[in-house]
Each structure stands twice: as C-alpha cells, then as structure tokens.
Amino acid sequence: MTTIYLKSAYEASPRMEAAAERGEVVIIEQQDLTPEILLAHRGLITGQQLDQDALLNLKPALEAFLDQGGRWFFNGHVVRPLLDGLKQYRPIDKPRRPDFDLTAVNSHPLYEGIELKMLEANKGVAGFYGRGCNPLPEGAVAINGLGEAQVPVDWVWARPRGGRFFSHSGNDLGSMGLEWNLAPELTRRIIAWANGELCFDPWPENPTVPDYEWRLAEPENFRGHRALKRDGRRIVAPSSGTYYNIRSLEGPIFEGAFDVICAPEDLGSMLTPDDVLWVPCRTPAQRMIAQKDVLLAHLNAGGTIIALGESRQDLWLPSIKLTETPTNWWWWLDPNADLGVRVDNADHPLLRDIGHKEVTWHLHGWFDVPEGVTVLARDGEGRPILYEDTVSTPGRMIISSLDPMFHHGSHFMPATSRFLNQFVPNVRDYLNA
C-alpha cells in the first residue's frame, strides 16, 4: 500500500509527478476515486483545489479509511463536513500583517530543521501560508500558529476511532518557501508523513493549547447548490466544489447573485440560451474541457459566457489566445508601486464604479484578442486582461485573466472583493438592459 495524491487541479505539481515516478505516491484523478481504491491505500494527500462537494459523497469511505489507520494530509479550508469532528474554516477577523507571523506551538517532526520565517511569506509577501484555521477538533494538537493568538494554521489529529488527519489551512504547503527552494523538501516530508513517517512518537501527553478563537471571524453559512427561477436572465455558475468557489458562490456576501449553482457536469441539463454562464476563476480546466460542446452550443444560440482567470479558457472556449505570466510578487512589497493596470472604455456599463484600483491585485496572463472586441482593462504594457467579445461567435464572451473569486473565496486581497461587489451587479444590469 502507498499514498494517493488526489489530483483535483488540471495539472499535478512537478514535485508530485516526480514522487509518483519514484513510487512514493500514486496520482489519481478525483473523479476516478472509489471507496475500493481509497481503502487499498494507507495515505491520502489533497490540495486546495479539492472538490469538497464530490468528496462529501465518499464520507463513509473516508471514515473507514481512517478507521483502519489511514493518514490524510489536507490542504485548504474545510467548508463541507467531510469527517465527523471537523469544524468549518474561520478566518482571522480583520487581519493585519502581525497576524500572519508564524510560530511553533508544539514542535512537530515534519518541520524539524526548517526556520518558520522561511515559510511565513512567499517572496516577501505574507498571507499565502494561512489567514485563519480549520478549528481544532477535540484532541488535536496544534503545531504552528498565526499571530499573537497563535491561530492553529497547522495541526494533527489522532482520531479516537483510528487514523490521523493533518490540517494545513492555507495554500498548499508543498508550494511554500519559494525563495528558499523549500517546496521540494516540504513535498517529500508531506509524502513521508502520509506514508507513516514523521509524526509524533509518542503522542504528546500535555501539548500547548492556544487560546485563539477570540481572534476568529464568525463562520459563514453556505447553502449548497441551487436552481432558482427569476424574471430576467439567470446567472448560472458551475462550482468545482473548491473552498473558494463555495464561499464566493454560496456565501452571504453574494447570496442571491447566482441563480443556479451546479457542478460543471450538470450544465447540459441546467443551461438555457437565455442564461448567463459565469465560470469562476481557477475552475480546473479539465472540468470545462469536458463541457466544450455544451459551451459552444450555448454561444451559437446567442448565449453569454463569463470566464474568469486561471482556468485556461483557451482550452475550452473558441478564439482565445492566452499568454500566461509569472506572479508579480514585487508589487506588494512597495506601498508606492504602480502595477500599471488600467481600465479601458471606462464608460462601459460593466465598469460602472470600477476604477484602476479595483482591477489591481496581481496578474496571471494577457490575451491576444480578435479584432473588434471591446477591451475593458489592460496590464502595464497595454495588453488586454479583461474584454468583451461579440464578434467571434453569435453569442457574447466576457473574458479575464484576473482571479477575483479565488482571492475573495480565500479571504485574501480586499481589492478582489471590491471588484466583485461592483462587477456582479453590473453584469446583471448590463445583460438585462
């Protein structure tokens, strides 16, 4: 038996692929996971693009997997009741930079010899490691904490019925410490832990328990998938079940904005020509590639598709030429820096009350757009990053390389929430005019 790396994203990290070649993990596409496959392995590693809706259907198998002594390394925010005893993620309330300081609560072998300051920020930018926590289950041991309250961003739980669960409630741990080249070593240690190594031995008898809940915001209510009727055009949003999709689509801030929330695989039965299809950013591309025929039929019938960034729209929509770019880390480090992002055609209804600041956080790519499209925002070199295309198909495409729903859903980068607060109602008003 070995460890499963559950591949929910479009691509596995090169580090996981190398580990698979060495026989340390087996990479399994999430849609291929069955109870039988899970129970035939000893470890499970899941990433922040995990489809928690789909995995919830395997809850009895997950419980049985742990009951027989399995180990599950979990990256991200718990927003569905995947196991009895887990609690919903809660962010730090109104965090400031000191709230992201990372310190040890109880030393753990997985972090032995690693200076936590090297993990606290990625290329000098704090907040990627974590911005809150999956609250401690009864009996769990806090490992690392954030800020003065030592909010337990990392903890491990020896379940009373068996098995161990390691929670890292931030971006994937195996992607941290970039400037120190720690990602390969962290990945190796995560795999070792899942394979039965690098854990408390013996289990701590009197671990330090941080007093942290006072520093957390209240949990939000997520209402699940829905299909509502509405006068006017419906907005249909395929949710890939990631924590950031769930918060952005189902959370209280945009409650009522999205009339239909369904899995991408259900679009064929949900979508009508009058609907506006809104594909959230960082939707795993393979989920939408499988729906290409549905999407093209929608456009050919005169429908509208909004597709946000980091979802490789060029692989599943027509006439899109995307050039990906590295993340602009430097911009966060200089309070006087100007990333150069500018709105274009500022009088366009989609940009009502949206200025340069609302489209500025960081960049992932730009587009070589067809002649005749309306560019709505450009990067510092004048290249399109948000545009409306009514010329390539009989329908309408609103395309962006920006990823506001990922950051809003991750409680990270206020500019993204400001953008959505205005863009969401602008879309409805514009398309119902």
Secondary structure as the mmCIF struct_conf table of DSSP 4:
data_model
#
loop_
_struct_conf.conf_type_id
_struct_conf.id
_struct_conf.beg_label_comp_id
_struct_conf.beg_label_asym_id
_struct_conf.beg_label_seq_id
_struct_conf.end_label_comp_id
_struct_conf.end_label_asym_id
_struct_conf.end_label_seq_id
STRN STRN1 THR A 3 LYS A 7
BEND BEND1 ALA A 9 GLU A 11
HELX_RH_AL_P HELX_RH_AL_P1 PRO A 14 GLU A 21
TURN_TY1_P TURN_TY1_P1 ARG A 22 GLY A 23
BEND BEND2 GLU A 24 GLU A 24
STRN STRN2 VAL A 25 GLU A 29
HELX_RH_3T_P HELX_RH_3T_P1 GLN A 30 ASP A 32
HELX_RH_AL_P HELX_RH_AL_P2 PRO A 35 LEU A 39
TURN_TY1_P TURN_TY1_P2 ALA A 40 ALA A 40
BEND BEND3 ARG A 42 ARG A 42
STRN STRN3 GLY A 43 THR A 46
TURN_TY1_P TURN_TY1_P3 GLN A 48 GLN A 49
HELX_RH_AL_P HELX_RH_AL_P3 GLN A 52 LEU A 56
TURN_TY1_P TURN_TY1_P4 ASN A 57 LEU A 58
HELX_RH_AL_P HELX_RH_AL_P4 LYS A 59 ASP A 67
TURN_TY1_P TURN_TY1_P5 GLN A 68 GLY A 69
STRN STRN4 ARG A 71 ASN A 75
BEND BEND4 GLY A 76 GLY A 76
BEND BEND5 ARG A 80 ARG A 80
BEND BEND6 LEU A 83 LEU A 83
TURN_TY1_P TURN_TY1_P6 ASP A 84 GLY A 85
STRN STRN5 ARG A 90 PRO A 91
STRN STRN6 ILE A 92 ILE A 92
BEND BEND7 ASP A 93 LYS A 94
HELX_RH_3T_P HELX_RH_3T_P2 ARG A 97 PHE A 100
STRN STRN7 LEU A 102 ALA A 104
BEND BEND8 VAL A 105 ASN A 106
HELX_RH_3T_P HELX_RH_3T_P3 PRO A 109 TYR A 111
TURN_TY1_P TURN_TY1_P7 GLU A 112 GLY A 113
TURN_TY1_P TURN_TY1_P8 LEU A 116 LEU A 116
HELX_RH_AL_P HELX_RH_AL_P5 LYS A 117 GLU A 120
STRN STRN8 ALA A 121 ASN A 122
TURN_TY1_P TURN_TY1_P9 LYS A 123 GLY A 124
STRN STRN9 VAL A 125 ALA A 126
BEND BEND9 GLY A 127 TYR A 129
BEND BEND10 ARG A 131 ARG A 131
STRN STRN10 GLY A 132 CYS A 133
HELX_LH_PP_P HELX_LH_PP_P1 PRO A 135 PRO A 137
TURN_TY1_P TURN_TY1_P10 GLU A 138 GLY A 139
STRN STRN11 VAL A 141 LEU A 146
TURN_TY1_P TURN_TY1_P11 GLY A 147 GLN A 150
STRN STRN12 VAL A 151 ALA A 158
TURN_TY1_P TURN_TY1_P12 PRO A 160 ARG A 161
BEND BEND11 GLY A 162 GLY A 162
STRN STRN13 ARG A 164 HIS A 168
BEND BEND12 GLY A 170 ASN A 171
HELX_RH_3T_P HELX_RH_3T_P4 LEU A 173 SER A 175
HELX_RH_3T_P HELX_RH_3T_P5 LEU A 178 TRP A 180
TURN_TY1_P TURN_TY1_P13 ASN A 181 ASN A 181
HELX_RH_AL_P HELX_RH_AL_P6 ALA A 183 ALA A 194
TURN_TY1_P TURN_TY1_P14 ASN A 195 GLY A 196
BEND BEND13 LEU A 198 CYS A 199
BEND BEND14 ASP A 201 PRO A 202
HELX_LH_PP_P HELX_LH_PP_P2 TRP A 203 PRO A 204
BEND BEND15 GLU A 205 ASN A 206
HELX_RH_3T_P HELX_RH_3T_P6 GLU A 213 ARG A 215
STRN STRN14 LEU A 216 LEU A 216
HELX_LH_PP_P HELX_LH_PP_P3 ALA A 217 GLU A 220
STRN STRN15 ARG A 226 ALA A 227
BEND BEND16 ASP A 231 GLY A 232
HELX_LH_PP_P HELX_LH_PP_P4 ARG A 233 ARG A 234
STRN STRN16 ILE A 235 PRO A 238
HELX_RH_AL_P HELX_RH_AL_P7 TYR A 243 GLU A 250
BEND BEND17 GLY A 251 GLY A 251
HELX_RH_3T_P HELX_RH_3T_P7 PRO A 252 PHE A 254
TURN_TY1_P TURN_TY1_P15 GLU A 255 ALA A 257
BEND BEND18 ASP A 259 ASP A 259
STRN STRN17 VAL A 260 CYS A 262
HELX_RH_3T_P HELX_RH_3T_P8 PRO A 264 ASP A 266
HELX_RH_AL_P HELX_RH_AL_P8 LEU A 267 MET A 270
TURN_TY1_P TURN_TY1_P16 PRO A 273 ASP A 274
BEND BEND19 ASP A 275 ASP A 275
STRN STRN18 VAL A 276 VAL A 279
TURN_TY1_P TURN_TY1_P17 CYS A 281 ARG A 282
HELX_RH_AL_P HELX_RH_AL_P9 ALA A 285 ILE A 289
TURN_TY1_P TURN_TY1_P18 ALA A 290 GLN A 291
HELX_RH_AL_P HELX_RH_AL_P10 LYS A 292 ASN A 300
TURN_TY1_P TURN_TY1_P19 ALA A 301 GLY A 302
STRN STRN19 THR A 304 ALA A 307
BEND BEND20 GLY A 309 SER A 311
HELX_RH_3T_P HELX_RH_3T_P9 GLN A 313 LEU A 315
TURN_TY1_P TURN_TY1_P20 TRP A 316 TRP A 316
BEND BEND21 LEU A 317 LEU A 317
TURN_TY1_P TURN_TY1_P21 PRO A 318 SER A 319
STRN STRN20 LEU A 322 GLU A 324
TURN_TY1_P TURN_TY1_P22 TRP A 329 TRP A 329
HELX_RH_AL_P HELX_RH_AL_P11 TRP A 330 LEU A 333
TURN_TY1_P TURN_TY1_P23 PRO A 335 ASN A 336
STRN STRN21 ARG A 342 VAL A 343
BEND BEND22 ASP A 344 ASN A 345
TURN_TY1_P TURN_TY1_P24 ALA A 346 ASP A 347
BEND BEND23 HIS A 348 HIS A 348
HELX_RH_3T_P HELX_RH_3T_P10 PRO A 349 LEU A 351
TURN_TY1_P TURN_TY1_P25 ARG A 352 ASP A 353
TURN_TY1_P TURN_TY1_P26 HIS A 356 HIS A 356
HELX_RH_3T_P HELX_RH_3T_P11 LYS A 357 VAL A 359
BEND BEND24 TRP A 361 TRP A 361
STRN STRN22 GLY A 365 PHE A 367
HELX_LH_PP_P HELX_LH_PP_P5 VAL A 369 PRO A 370
TURN_TY1_P TURN_TY1_P27 GLU A 371 GLY A 372
STRN STRN23 THR A 374 ARG A 378
TURN_TY1_P TURN_TY1_P28 GLY A 380 GLU A 381
BEND BEND25 GLY A 382 GLY A 382
STRN STRN24 PRO A 384 ASP A 389
BEND BEND26 THR A 390 GLY A 395
STRN STRN25 ARG A 396 SER A 400
BEND BEND27 SER A 401 SER A 401
HELX_RH_AL_P HELX_RH_AL_P12 PRO A 404 GLY A 409
TURN_TY1_P TURN_TY1_P29 SER A 410 HIS A 411
HELX_RH_AL_P HELX_RH_AL_P13 PRO A 414 LEU A 431
TURN_TY1_P TURN_TY1_P30 ASN A 432 ASN A 432
#
